[in-house]
């Protein structure tokens, strides 16, 4: 995967994180609770963005198990 595509993945994950954070903030502001799994989704987006960044910064290290 080339760097432009990986950076696109990171940008998409950041957009998803922003949406999840807004959802969590709105729920907290309204005194309600966010939909089930919102925090899990946010955590997954952070992990995917982190993995993509690792691949860009150090492709050899990212391939190791």
Secondary structure, DSSP 8 states (H G I E B T S, - for coil): --HHHHHHHHHHHHHHHHHHHHHHHHHHHTT----TTHHHHHHHHHHHHHHHHHHHH-HHHHH--
